[in-house]
Amino acid sequence: MERRGIRKMKVGTVVSDRMDKTVVVRVERLVPHPVYKKYVKRRTTYKAHDEKNEYKIGDRVEIVETRPMSKDKHWRVHRLIDRSVVRT
């Protein structure tokens, strides 16, 4: 039996929950500047599948790579890490 590869996982913050069954997650990472070697913050946003519409803005979540679900959506929310204190 053929073994599948390990799926990528990322941790980020939900920045939008306005779509049905989809949340937008911002993932921040630190990369060294090529000349000055100071670490610079870079952000990327991913659309992730949220089947039950349970995650809200500010929640810290772990997302996992999955099959394409739409044109932009290739990730799904794997688990909640930290619930947002302020609810909107």
Buried (B, 14 or more C-beta within 10 A) or exposed (E): EEEEEEEEEBBBBBEEBEEEEBBBBEBEEEEEEEEEEEEEEEEEEBBBBBEEEEBBBBBBBBBBBBEEBEEEBBBBBBEEEEEBEEEE
